[in-house]
Amino acid sequence: MKTIDIRRSIRSYTDQPVEQEKIEMILKAAMQSPSAANQRPWEFVVVTNKELLKKLSELSPYSKMLSNAPVAIVLLGRTERMVIKEMWTQDMGACTQNLLLEIVEQGLGGVWLGVAPSEERMTFVKEVLQLENVFPFAVVPFGYSESRNHYINRYEIDRVTYLD
């Protein structure tokens, strides 16, 4: 629960590079996600190239932090892996959440930038990264945070209904 409790959307990072071992642990966590019919539609592009990060920062008005991130992971749904195609976004949502939680577990901060279902954003990511036969789902920039995550109680009992 501690990792879940302190996870926040972190949009500013120090210049410290992220170690390869941490990136691999984050990817492993993402790949442990549940998926419909075990289709595991995901693929990942790890971007550390500053020029590409700068281009990706033009994805939307909310993605400017990409230009200052040491690394970003682009989450993709691979067409050929989609056994139950209509469920791919749910699979990718679980995958993205696992990825974000492991970012926190590794002592880093990151933010989920939505791409799908916006055709404009999906096309933009495919063009920047020169991708085919994939559906860009999200971009997650991350790095060492300039601020420390802390717990904020978001439990709201009025959003829960018990049926006996």
GULO-164142 format. One record per atom (N, C-alpha, C): residue number from 1; atom name; x, y, z. Coordinates in steps of 0.02 Angstrom, whole numbers, plus 50000, padded with zeros to 5 digits. Last residue first. Layout:
residues N
+-----+------+-------+-------+-------+
| seq | atom |    c1 |    c2 |    c3 |
+-----+------+-------+-------+-------+
| NUM |   CA |     X |     Y |     Z |
...
+-----+------+-------+-------+-------+
***
This chain:
residues 164
+-----+------+-------+-------+-------+
| seq | atom |    c1 |    c2 |    c3 |
+-----+------+-------+-------+-------+
| 164 |    N | 48702 | 49721 | 50025 |
| 164 |   CA | 48700 | 49660 | 50065 |
| 164 |    C | 48648 | 49612 | 50040 |
| 163 |    N | 48805 | 49830 | 49948 |
| 163 |   CA | 48742 | 49794 | 49936 |
| 163 |    C | 48745 | 49728 | 49975 |
| 162 |    N | 48874 | 49986 | 49973 |
| 162 |   CA | 48876 | 49916 | 49992 |
| 162 |    C | 48807 | 49887 | 49980 |
| 161 |    N | 48955 | 50109 | 49882 |
| 161 |   CA | 48891 | 50080 | 49899 |
| 161 |    C | 48900 | 50007 | 49915 |
| 160 |    N | 49057 | 50252 | 49888 |
| 160 |   CA | 49053 | 50179 | 49896 |
| 160 |    C | 48982 | 50160 | 49915 |
| 159 |    N | 49074 | 50385 | 49894 |
| 159 |   CA | 49080 | 50355 | 49827 |
| 159 |    C | 49075 | 50279 | 49829 |
| 158 |    N | 49074 | 50423 | 50025 |
| 158 |   CA | 49012 | 50436 | 49987 |
| 158 |    C | 49016 | 50410 | 49915 |
| 157 |    N | 49204 | 50402 | 50069 |
| 157 |   CA | 49154 | 50352 | 50084 |
| 157 |    C | 49089 | 50361 | 50043 |
| 156 |    N | 49347 | 50425 | 49993 |
| 156 |   CA | 49284 | 50460 | 50001 |
| 156 |    C | 49228 | 50410 | 50008 |
| 155 |    N | 49519 | 50439 | 50007 |
| 155 |   CA | 49462 | 50395 | 50018 |
| 155 |    C | 49400 | 50438 | 50031 |
| 154 |    N | 49637 | 50504 | 49995 |
| 154 |   CA | 49586 | 50518 | 49944 |
| 154 |    C | 49524 | 50474 | 49952 |
| 153 |    N | 49764 | 50572 | 50083 |
| 153 |   CA | 49706 | 50528 | 50091 |
| 153 |    C | 49652 | 50548 | 50041 |
| 152 |    N | 49923 | 50571 | 50025 |
| 152 |   CA | 49864 | 50614 | 50028 |
| 152 |    C | 49804 | 50567 | 50032 |
| 151 |    N | 50095 | 50550 | 50059 |
| 151 |   CA | 50027 | 50523 | 50062 |
| 151 |    C | 49975 | 50578 | 50066 |
| 150 |    N | 50218 | 50609 | 49941 |
| 150 |   CA | 50192 | 50600 | 50009 |
| 150 |    C | 50119 | 50578 | 50005 |
| 149 |    N | 50371 | 50625 | 49851 |
| 149 |   CA | 50301 | 50602 | 49854 |
| 149 |    C | 50280 | 50595 | 49927 |
| 148 |    N | 50472 | 50768 | 49838 |
| 148 |   CA | 50461 | 50703 | 49870 |
| 148 |    C | 50386 | 50686 | 49870 |
| 147 |    N | 50539 | 50843 | 49688 |
| 147 |   CA | 50501 | 50846 | 49751 |
| 147 |    C | 50488 | 50775 | 49776 |
| 146 |    N | 50611 | 50811 | 49579 |
| 146 |   CA | 50634 | 50869 | 49616 |
| 146 |    C | 50596 | 50877 | 49682 |
| 145 |    N | 50642 | 50638 | 49546 |
| 145 |   CA | 50597 | 50693 | 49558 |
| 145 |    C | 50631 | 50750 | 49596 |
| 144 |    N | 50717 | 50554 | 49416 |
| 144 |   CA | 50723 | 50572 | 49486 |
| 144 |    C | 50685 | 50637 | 49497 |
| 143 |    N | 50589 | 50507 | 49298 |
| 143 |   CA | 50658 | 50520 | 49319 |
| 143 |    C | 50660 | 50532 | 49393 |
| 142 |    N | 50483 | 50496 | 49152 |
| 142 |   CA | 50500 | 50487 | 49222 |
| 142 |    C | 50573 | 50502 | 49235 |
| 141 |    N | 50341 | 50492 | 49044 |
| 141 |   CA | 50407 | 50519 | 49060 |
| 141 |    C | 50420 | 50508 | 49135 |
| 140 |    N | 50248 | 50388 | 48958 |
| 140 |   CA | 50262 | 50400 | 49028 |
| 140 |    C | 50333 | 50425 | 49037 |
| 139 |    N | 50116 | 50386 | 48847 |
| 139 |   CA | 50187 | 50402 | 48854 |
| 139 |    C | 50197 | 50419 | 48928 |
| 138 |    N | 50001 | 50266 | 48776 |
| 138 |   CA | 50021 | 50317 | 48825 |
| 138 |    C | 50096 | 50329 | 48820 |
| 137 |    N | 49969 | 50200 | 48654 |
| 137 |   CA | 49921 | 50205 | 48708 |
| 137 |    C | 49938 | 50262 | 48756 |
| 136 |    N | 49980 | 50172 | 48482 |
| 136 |   CA | 50009 | 50207 | 48540 |
| 136 |    C | 49955 | 50219 | 48592 |
| 135 |    N | 49964 | 50026 | 48406 |
| 135 |   CA | 49919 | 50079 | 48430 |
| 135 |    C | 49953 | 50112 | 48490 |
| 134 |    N | 50050 | 49966 | 48260 |
| 134 |   CA | 50042 | 49973 | 48332 |
| 134 |    C | 49991 | 50028 | 48346 |
| 133 |    N | 50093 | 49963 | 48127 |
| 133 |   CA | 50057 | 49905 | 48155 |
| 133 |    C | 50052 | 49906 | 48231 |
| 132 |    N | 50240 | 50065 | 48145 |
| 132 |   CA | 50186 | 50037 | 48105 |
| 132 |    C | 50155 | 49978 | 48142 |
| 131 |    N | 50333 | 50217 | 48179 |
| 131 |   CA | 50304 | 50152 | 48199 |
| 131 |    C | 50249 | 50131 | 48152 |
| 130 |    N | 50417 | 50335 | 48201 |
| 130 |   CA | 50417 | 50294 | 48140 |
| 130 |    C | 50394 | 50223 | 48154 |
| 129 |    N | 50404 | 50423 | 48303 |
| 129 |   CA | 50446 | 50364 | 48316 |
| 129 |    C | 50450 | 50316 | 48256 |
| 128 |    N | 50324 | 50521 | 48242 |
| 128 |   CA | 50386 | 50541 | 48275 |
| 128 |    C | 50433 | 50481 | 48283 |
| 127 |    N | 50214 | 50441 | 48196 |
| 127 |   CA | 50257 | 50478 | 48150 |
| 127 |    C | 50324 | 50496 | 48181 |
| 126 |    N | 50160 | 50391 | 48315 |
| 126 |   CA | 50183 | 50345 | 48263 |
| 126 |    C | 50230 | 50380 | 48214 |
| 125 |    N | 50125 | 50511 | 48379 |
| 125 |   CA | 50176 | 50468 | 48408 |
| 125 |    C | 50204 | 50419 | 48356 |
| 124 |    N | 50026 | 50559 | 48287 |
| 124 |   CA | 50085 | 50599 | 48303 |
| 124 |    C | 50141 | 50554 | 48330 |
| 123 |    N | 49928 | 50460 | 48293 |
| 123 |   CA | 49963 | 50471 | 48230 |
| 123 |    C | 50028 | 50509 | 48243 |
| 122 |    N | 49885 | 50480 | 48425 |
| 122 |   CA | 49912 | 50415 | 48404 |
| 122 |    C | 49954 | 50422 | 48341 |
| 121 |    N | 49836 | 50610 | 48419 |
| 121 |   CA | 49894 | 50596 | 48461 |
| 121 |    C | 49926 | 50529 | 48441 |
| 120 |    N | 49728 | 50590 | 48328 |
| 120 |   CA | 49780 | 50640 | 48315 |
| 120 |    C | 49843 | 50626 | 48355 |
| 119 |    N | 49649 | 50495 | 48392 |
| 119 |   CA | 49682 | 50478 | 48328 |
| 119 |    C | 49739 | 50526 | 48313 |
| 118 |    N | 49640 | 50460 | 48557 |
| 118 |   CA | 49645 | 50517 | 48511 |
| 118 |    C | 49683 | 50497 | 48448 |
| 117 |    N | 49622 | 50367 | 48658 |
| 117 |   CA | 49600 | 50350 | 48591 |
| 117 |    C | 49604 | 50407 | 48541 |
| 116 |    N | 49800 | 50363 | 48668 |
| 116 |   CA | 49738 | 50334 | 48643 |
| 116 |    C | 49680 | 50358 | 48687 |
| 115 |    N | 49874 | 50449 | 48763 |
| 115 |   CA | 49878 | 50455 | 48690 |
| 115 |    C | 49814 | 50428 | 48660 |
| 114 |    N | 49909 | 50527 | 48918 |
| 114 |   CA | 49865 | 50488 | 48876 |
| 114 |    C | 49875 | 50502 | 48802 |
| 113 |    N | 50041 | 50512 | 49020 |
| 113 |   CA | 50016 | 50556 | 48967 |
| 113 |    C | 49974 | 50514 | 48920 |
| 112 |    N | 50078 | 50495 | 49185 |
| 112 |   CA | 50044 | 50461 | 49130 |
| 112 |    C | 50017 | 50513 | 49082 |
| 111 |    N | 50237 | 50526 | 49258 |
| 111 |   CA | 50168 | 50548 | 49245 |
| 111 |    C | 50142 | 50512 | 49183 |
| 110 |    N | 50351 | 50496 | 49397 |
| 110 |   CA | 50330 | 50497 | 49327 |
| 110 |    C | 50258 | 50520 | 49320 |
| 109 |    N | 50496 | 50472 | 49498 |
| 109 |   CA | 50431 | 50501 | 49488 |
| 109 |    C | 50415 | 50503 | 49414 |
| 108 |    N | 50582 | 50345 | 49597 |
| 108 |   CA | 50577 | 50394 | 49543 |
| 108 |    C | 50507 | 50424 | 49543 |
| 107 |    N | 50604 | 50232 | 49672 |
| 107 |   CA | 50626 | 50296 | 49698 |
| 107 |    C | 50624 | 50353 | 49648 |
| 106 |    N | 50549 | 50115 | 49628 |
| 106 |   CA | 50619 | 50126 | 49611 |
| 106 |    C | 50646 | 50194 | 49635 |
| 105 |    N | 50416 | 50135 | 49661 |
| 105 |   CA | 50454 | 50085 | 49699 |
| 105 |    C | 50530 | 50093 | 49687 |
| 104 |    N | 50380 | 50224 | 49558 |
| 104 |   CA | 50383 | 50247 | 49628 |
| 104 |    C | 50426 | 50200 | 49670 |
| 103 |    N | 50387 | 50134 | 49452 |
| 103 |   CA | 50426 | 50195 | 49450 |
| 103 |    C | 50434 | 50222 | 49521 |
| 102 |    N | 50291 | 50042 | 49489 |
| 102 |   CA | 50361 | 50022 | 49494 |
| 102 |    C | 50407 | 50083 | 49488 |
| 101 |    N | 50177 | 50118 | 49461 |
| 101 |   CA | 50190 | 50097 | 49530 |
| 101 |    C | 50263 | 50075 | 49539 |
| 100 |    N | 50186 | 50133 | 49322 |
| 100 |   CA | 50189 | 50192 | 49365 |
| 100 |    C | 50205 | 50173 | 49438 |
|  99 |    N | 50170 | 49998 | 49282 |
|  99 |   CA | 50230 | 50035 | 49265 |
|  99 |    C | 50239 | 50095 | 49311 |
|  98 |    N | 50039 | 49973 | 49325 |
|  98 |   CA | 50096 | 49934 | 49352 |
|  98 |    C | 50161 | 49971 | 49341 |
|  97 |    N | 49973 | 50066 | 49240 |
|  97 |   CA | 49972 | 50074 | 49313 |
|  97 |    C | 50028 | 50034 | 49347 |
|  96 |    N | 49999 | 50011 | 49114 |
|  96 |   CA | 50024 | 50077 | 49130 |
|  96 |    C | 50025 | 50089 | 49206 |
|  95 |    N | 49929 | 49889 | 49127 |
|  95 |   CA | 50001 | 49890 | 49113 |
|  95 |    C | 50032 | 49957 | 49133 |
|  94 |    N | 49798 | 49934 | 49137 |
|  94 |   CA | 49828 | 49896 | 49192 |
|  94 |    C | 49904 | 49897 | 49187 |
|  93 |    N | 49788 | 49993 | 49010 |
|  93 |   CA | 49779 | 50033 | 49070 |
|  93 |    C | 49810 | 49999 | 49131 |
|  92 |    N | 49804 | 49885 | 48925 |
|  92 |   CA | 49856 | 49936 | 48926 |
|  92 |    C | 49850 | 49982 | 48987 |
|  91 |    N | 49684 | 49817 | 48949 |
|  91 |   CA | 49748 | 49784 | 48961 |
|  91 |    C | 49804 | 49836 | 48969 |
|  90 |    N | 49594 | 49913 | 48904 |
|  90 |   CA | 49593 | 49893 | 48975 |
|  90 |    C | 49659 | 49860 | 48993 |
|  89 |    N | 49628 | 49916 | 48769 |
|  89 |   CA | 49639 | 49977 | 48810 |
|  89 |    C | 49636 | 49961 | 48884 |
|  88 |    N | 49595 | 49788 | 48722 |
|  88 |   CA | 49665 | 49809 | 48725 |
|  88 |    C | 49676 | 49870 | 48769 |
|  87 |    N | 49471 | 49737 | 48701 |
|  87 |   CA | 49494 | 49741 | 48770 |
|  87 |    C | 49564 | 49770 | 48777 |
|  86 |    N | 49443 | 49720 | 48567 |
|  86 |   CA | 49406 | 49773 | 48603 |
|  86 |    C | 49428 | 49781 | 48675 |
|  85 |    N | 49523 | 49608 | 48529 |
|  85 |   CA | 49544 | 49676 | 48513 |
|  85 |    C | 49507 | 49730 | 48554 |
|  84 |    N | 49578 | 49478 | 48585 |
|  84 |   CA | 49514 | 49510 | 48599 |
|  84 |    C | 49525 | 49585 | 48592 |
|  83 |    N | 49706 | 49464 | 48535 |
|  83 |   CA | 49659 | 49409 | 48528 |
|  83 |    C | 49588 | 49434 | 48537 |
|  82 |    N | 49827 | 49553 | 48478 |
|  82 |   CA | 49761 | 49567 | 48505 |
|  82 |    C | 49712 | 49511 | 48488 |
|  81 |    N | 49948 | 49544 | 48420 |
|  81 |   CA | 49941 | 49511 | 48485 |
|  81 |    C | 49870 | 49518 | 48513 |
|  80 |    N | 49949 | 49621 | 48306 |
|  80 |   CA | 49950 | 49548 | 48298 |
|  80 |    C | 49939 | 49511 | 48364 |
|  79 |    N | 49954 | 49756 | 48359 |
|  79 |   CA | 49895 | 49729 | 48325 |
|  79 |    C | 49894 | 49653 | 48323 |
|  78 |    N | 50013 | 49806 | 48512 |
|  78 |   CA | 50033 | 49774 | 48449 |
|  78 |    C | 49973 | 49737 | 48420 |
|  77 |    N | 50007 | 49957 | 48592 |
|  77 |   CA | 49971 | 49895 | 48582 |
|  77 |    C | 49989 | 49868 | 48513 |
|  76 |    N | 50135 | 50037 | 48686 |
|  76 |   CA | 50103 | 50023 | 48622 |
|  76 |    C | 50064 | 49958 | 48626 |
|  75 |    N | 50205 | 50167 | 48777 |
|  75 |   CA | 50169 | 50104 | 48781 |
|  75 |    C | 50127 | 50095 | 48718 |
|  74 |    N | 50358 | 50235 | 48797 |
|  74 |   CA | 50299 | 50240 | 48755 |
|  74 |    C | 50267 | 50171 | 48756 |
|  73 |    N | 50444 | 50307 | 48927 |
|  73 |   CA | 50424 | 50244 | 48898 |
|  73 |    C | 50359 | 50256 | 48860 |
|  72 |    N | 50580 | 50418 | 48940 |
|  72 |   CA | 50508 | 50408 | 48934 |
|  72 |    C | 50497 | 50339 | 48905 |
|  71 |    N | 50706 | 50507 | 49033 |
|  71 |   CA | 50682 | 50447 | 48997 |
|  71 |    C | 50606 | 50449 | 48993 |
|  70 |    N | 50730 | 50631 | 49086 |
|  70 |   CA | 50788 | 50591 | 49064 |
|  70 |    C | 50768 | 50530 | 49023 |
|  69 |    N | 50632 | 50771 | 49033 |
|  69 |   CA | 50636 | 50705 | 49065 |
|  69 |    C | 50698 | 50668 | 49041 |
|  68 |    N | 50614 | 50886 | 48964 |
|  68 |   CA | 50661 | 50888 | 49020 |
|  68 |    C | 50667 | 50822 | 49056 |
|  67 |    N | 50519 | 50859 | 48869 |
|  67 |   CA | 50582 | 50887 | 48846 |
|  67 |    C | 50635 | 50890 | 48901 |
|  66 |    N | 50407 | 50820 | 48944 |
|  66 |   CA | 50447 | 50770 | 48908 |
|  66 |    C | 50515 | 50796 | 48886 |
|  65 |    N | 50336 | 50927 | 48989 |
|  65 |   CA | 50388 | 50900 | 49033 |
|  65 |    C | 50431 | 50847 | 48999 |
|  64 |    N | 50234 | 50950 | 48896 |
|  64 |   CA | 50296 | 50989 | 48890 |
|  64 |    C | 50352 | 50961 | 48933 |
|  63 |    N | 50107 | 50897 | 48884 |
|  63 |   CA | 50164 | 50851 | 48880 |
|  63 |    C | 50232 | 50887 | 48877 |
|  62 |    N | 49991 | 50967 | 48869 |
|  62 |   CA | 50006 | 50941 | 48936 |
|  62 |    C | 50069 | 50899 | 48938 |
|  61 |    N | 49961 | 50997 | 48739 |
|  61 |   CA | 49979 | 51054 | 48783 |
|  61 |    C | 50003 | 51031 | 48853 |
|  60 |    N | 50047 | 50859 | 48656 |
|  60 |   CA | 49987 | 50895 | 48678 |
|  60 |    C | 50009 | 50954 | 48720 |
|  59 |    N | 50169 | 50828 | 48590 |
|  59 |   CA | 50111 | 50784 | 48586 |
|  59 |    C | 50046 | 50820 | 48603 |
|  58 |    N | 50287 | 50890 | 48604 |
|  58 |   CA | 50236 | 50926 | 48566 |
|  58 |    C | 50173 | 50886 | 48557 |
|  57 |    N | 50373 | 50802 | 48659 |
|  57 |   CA | 50344 | 50852 | 48705 |
|  57 |    C | 50291 | 50895 | 48670 |
|  56 |    N | 50428 | 50732 | 48554 |
|  56 |   CA | 50370 | 50703 | 48588 |
|  56 |    C | 50336 | 50753 | 48635 |
|  55 |    N | 50538 | 50816 | 48529 |
|  55 |   CA | 50484 | 50809 | 48480 |
|  55 |    C | 50421 | 50782 | 48512 |
|  54 |    N | 50611 | 50794 | 48648 |
|  54 |   CA | 50588 | 50861 | 48632 |
|  54 |    C | 50531 | 50859 | 48581 |
|  53 |    N | 50638 | 50658 | 48634 |
|  53 |   CA | 50598 | 50681 | 48691 |
|  53 |    C | 50570 | 50751 | 48678 |
|  52 |    N | 50720 | 50664 | 48520 |
|  52 |   CA | 50655 | 50631 | 48516 |
|  52 |    C | 50610 | 50651 | 48574 |
|  51 |    N | 50830 | 50733 | 48576 |
|  51 |   CA | 50795 | 50761 | 48517 |
|  51 |    C | 50725 | 50730 | 48511 |
|  50 |    N | 50873 | 50646 | 48678 |
|  50 |   CA | 50846 | 50713 | 48695 |
|  50 |    C | 50807 | 50744 | 48637 |
|  49 |    N | 50839 | 50480 | 48699 |
|  49 |   CA | 50866 | 50528 | 48651 |
|  49 |    C | 50833 | 50596 | 48662 |
|  48 |    N | 50773 | 50390 | 48769 |
|  48 |   CA | 50819 | 50432 | 48808 |
|  48 |    C | 50850 | 50485 | 48764 |
|  47 |    N | 50634 | 50290 | 48770 |
|  47 |   CA | 50664 | 50347 | 48736 |
|  47 |    C | 50708 | 50386 | 48786 |
|  46 |    N | 50580 | 50133 | 48737 |
|  46 |   CA | 50613 | 50172 | 48789 |
|  46 |    C | 50652 | 50228 | 48753 |
|  45 |    N | 50431 | 50066 | 48692 |
|  45 |   CA | 50489 | 50101 | 48663 |
|  45 |    C | 50517 | 50144 | 48720 |
|  44 |    N | 50347 | 49911 | 48705 |
|  44 |   CA | 50372 | 49972 | 48736 |
|  44 |    C | 50429 | 50001 | 48696 |
|  43 |    N | 50192 | 49823 | 48692 |
|  43 |   CA | 50262 | 49832 | 48673 |
|  43 |    C | 50282 | 49900 | 48700 |
|  42 |    N | 50051 | 49721 | 48736 |
|  42 |   CA | 50098 | 49776 | 48744 |
|  42 |    C | 50166 | 49766 | 48713 |
|  41 |    N | 49952 | 49627 | 48745 |
|  41 |   CA | 49961 | 49662 | 48681 |
|  41 |    C | 50017 | 49713 | 48681 |
|  40 |    N | 49917 | 49498 | 48816 |
|  40 |   CA | 49976 | 49539 | 48826 |
|  40 |    C | 49994 | 49579 | 48763 |
|  39 |    N | 49819 | 49400 | 48821 |
|  39 |   CA | 49844 | 49422 | 48756 |
|  39 |    C | 49906 | 49465 | 48760 |
|  38 |    N | 49748 | 49329 | 48916 |
|  38 |   CA | 49821 | 49329 | 48920 |
|  38 |    C | 49853 | 49353 | 48854 |
|  37 |    N | 49617 | 49362 | 48904 |
|  37 |   CA | 49639 | 49301 | 48870 |
|  37 |    C | 49715 | 49296 | 48868 |
|  36 |    N | 49663 | 49524 | 48951 |
|  36 |   CA | 49609 | 49481 | 48926 |
|  36 |    C | 49638 | 49422 | 48887 |
|  35 |    N | 49790 | 49533 | 49077 |
|  35 |   CA | 49762 | 49552 | 49013 |
|  35 |    C | 49710 | 49502 | 48991 |
|  34 |    N | 49890 | 49599 | 49213 |
|  34 |   CA | 49838 | 49554 | 49186 |
|  34 |    C | 49815 | 49579 | 49118 |
|  33 |    N | 50069 | 49630 | 49208 |
|  33 |   CA | 49999 | 49652 | 49211 |
|  33 |    C | 49950 | 49598 | 49186 |
|  32 |    N | 50201 | 49613 | 49195 |
|  32 |   CA | 50167 | 49568 | 49242 |
|  32 |    C | 50092 | 49583 | 49246 |
|  31 |    N | 50253 | 49715 | 49120 |
|  31 |   CA | 50237 | 49653 | 49085 |
|  31 |    C | 50204 | 49600 | 49130 |
|  30 |    N | 50280 | 49811 | 49217 |
|  30 |   CA | 50228 | 49824 | 49168 |
|  30 |    C | 50205 | 49759 | 49135 |
|  29 |    N | 50388 | 49751 | 49282 |
|  29 |   CA | 50326 | 49761 | 49318 |
|  29 |    C | 50268 | 49773 | 49270 |
|  28 |    N | 50483 | 49758 | 49179 |
|  28 |   CA | 50461 | 49693 | 49205 |
|  28 |    C | 50395 | 49699 | 49241 |
|  27 |    N | 50499 | 49898 | 49169 |
|  27 |   CA | 50471 | 49860 | 49112 |
|  27 |    C | 50446 | 49791 | 49135 |
|  26 |    N | 50558 | 49921 | 49294 |
|  26 |   CA | 50495 | 49954 | 49276 |
|  26 |    C | 50460 | 49917 | 49219 |
|  25 |    N | 50676 | 49849 | 49280 |
|  25 |   CA | 50628 | 49830 | 49333 |
|  25 |    C | 50559 | 49860 | 49318 |
|  24 |    N | 50736 | 49924 | 49176 |
|  24 |   CA | 50716 | 49854 | 49165 |
|  24 |    C | 50667 | 49829 | 49218 |
|  23 |    N | 50760 | 50044 | 49242 |
|  23 |   CA | 50716 | 50043 | 49183 |
|  23 |    C | 50691 | 49972 | 49171 |
|  22 |    N | 50852 | 50001 | 49337 |
|  22 |   CA | 50787 | 50026 | 49359 |
|  22 |    C | 50737 | 50026 | 49301 |
|  21 |    N | 50960 | 49967 | 49256 |
|  21 |   CA | 50929 | 49915 | 49298 |
|  21 |    C | 50859 | 49937 | 49321 |
|  20 |    N | 50996 | 50091 | 49200 |
|  20 |   CA | 50967 | 50039 | 49157 |
|  20 |    C | 50931 | 49985 | 49199 |
|  19 |    N | 50959 | 50237 | 49297 |
|  19 |   CA | 50999 | 50177 | 49286 |
|  19 |    C | 50960 | 50126 | 49244 |
|  18 |    N | 50931 | 50396 | 49236 |
|  18 |   CA | 50900 | 50338 | 49268 |
|  18 |    C | 50940 | 50276 | 49248 |
|  17 |    N | 51032 | 50542 | 49271 |
|  17 |   CA | 51007 | 50489 | 49227 |
|  17 |    C | 50978 | 50432 | 49267 |
|  16 |    N | 50988 | 50696 | 49341 |
|  16 |   CA | 51019 | 50631 | 49354 |
|  16 |    C | 50990 | 50578 | 49307 |
|  15 |    N | 50926 | 50816 | 49333 |
|  15 |   CA | 50966 | 50796 | 49275 |
|  15 |    C | 50996 | 50726 | 49283 |
|  14 |    N | 50759 | 50795 | 49401 |
|  14 |   CA | 50828 | 50818 | 49405 |
|  14 |    C | 50864 | 50796 | 49341 |
|  13 |    N | 50596 | 50844 | 49343 |
|  13 |   CA | 50647 | 50794 | 49358 |
|  13 |    C | 50715 | 50827 | 49364 |
|  12 |    N | 50419 | 50859 | 49350 |
|  12 |   CA | 50485 | 50891 | 49346 |
|  12 |    C | 50537 | 50843 | 49375 |
|  11 |    N | 50300 | 50793 | 49368 |
|  11 |   CA | 50312 | 50824 | 49303 |
|  11 |    C | 50379 | 50861 | 49298 |
|  10 |    N | 50214 | 50660 | 49435 |
|  10 |   CA | 50273 | 50702 | 49443 |
|  10 |    C | 50294 | 50727 | 49374 |
|   9 |    N | 50075 | 50611 | 49511 |
|   9 |   CA | 50097 | 50631 | 49445 |
|   9 |    C | 50153 | 50681 | 49453 |
|   8 |    N | 50110 | 50492 | 49642 |
|   8 |   CA | 50084 | 50555 | 49618 |
|   8 |    C | 50107 | 50566 | 49547 |
|   7 |    N | 50105 | 50370 | 49766 |
|   7 |   CA | 50111 | 50383 | 49694 |
|   7 |    C | 50076 | 50448 | 49677 |
|   6 |    N | 50086 | 50338 | 49898 |
|   6 |   CA | 50128 | 50397 | 49884 |
|   6 |    C | 50136 | 50412 | 49809 |
|   5 |    N | 49999 | 50227 | 49900 |
|   5 |   CA | 49983 | 50288 | 49937 |
|   5 |    C | 50023 | 50349 | 49916 |
|   4 |    N | 50068 | 50130 | 49827 |
|   4 |   CA | 50005 | 50157 | 49801 |
|   4 |    C | 49989 | 50223 | 49834 |
|   3 |    N | 50174 | 50108 | 49917 |
|   3 |   CA | 50188 | 50132 | 49849 |
|   3 |    C | 50126 | 50162 | 49818 |
|   2 |    N | 50102 | 50061 | 50030 |
|   2 |   CA | 50142 | 50122 | 50034 |
|   2 |    C | 50156 | 50151 | 49964 |
|   1 |    N | 50041 | 49939 | 50000 |
|   1 |   CA | 50000 | 50000 | 50000 |
|   1 |    C | 50042 | 50063 | 50000 |
+-----+------+-------+-------+-------+
***
